[in-house]
Amino acid sequence: MKILVIVAHPNLQQSRVNKHWVEALQEHSSQVTVHDLYTSYPEKRLEVQREQTLIAEHDRLVLQFPLQWYGTPSLLKQWLDEVFTTAWLFSPSGRTVAGKEFVLAISIGGAEDTYQAGGLIGYTISELTRPLQAFANQIGMRLLPHFKFHGAVKATDEQIRSSSTSYIRHILNPELDPQIARQRMLKEMQEKMNANSK
């Protein structure tokens, strides 16, 4: 499985969490392609065909970004708008997008208990990312569980290191798709039942 991680952090070198995640990803370059949008496009002029080719060459697309005012950084929104054109999606090369896996990896400044009903923010991350979920569904991608890291603003170095390990494990997991995990579990149960009946 080939994984494309689109990193969208406006100040990656000053970031503690996202920078650490990117460094951890570099150790898995045989499986993971890391594509930093803000470094690749300092003038914010995207090479759309290059981006479409990158997506077509990978099986799982991960969008890694810090939550900013309850949404994505502006260049990531621009990337979605300009790369996923109707003309491309319905062309022979664009049809390969359908069926690819889609994962969000989000660093969140505030504590987890603020992102729930009754909390300071009042909305969950799942609610705030509905437009991205709708986008994935609309173009036929398989939406897999998000990776979220709350409390990034006050996180200790140890918490950030731990989050990097969890992040890598999450996005490399071939059974991240709940349907695949369920099929494996059912198969194991069936094998145990067969073994017990002998």
Secondary structure, DSSP 8 states (H G I E B T S, - for coil): --EEEEE--TTGGG-SHHHHHHHHHHTTTTTEEEEEHHHH-TT----HHHHHHHHHT-SEEEEEEE-BTTB--HHHHHHHHHHS-HHHHTSTTGGGGTT-EEEEEEE-SS-GGGSSTTSSS-S-HHHHTHHHHHHHHHTT-EE---EEE--GGG--HHHHHHHHHHHHHHHH-TT-SHHHHHHHHHHHHHHHHHHHT-
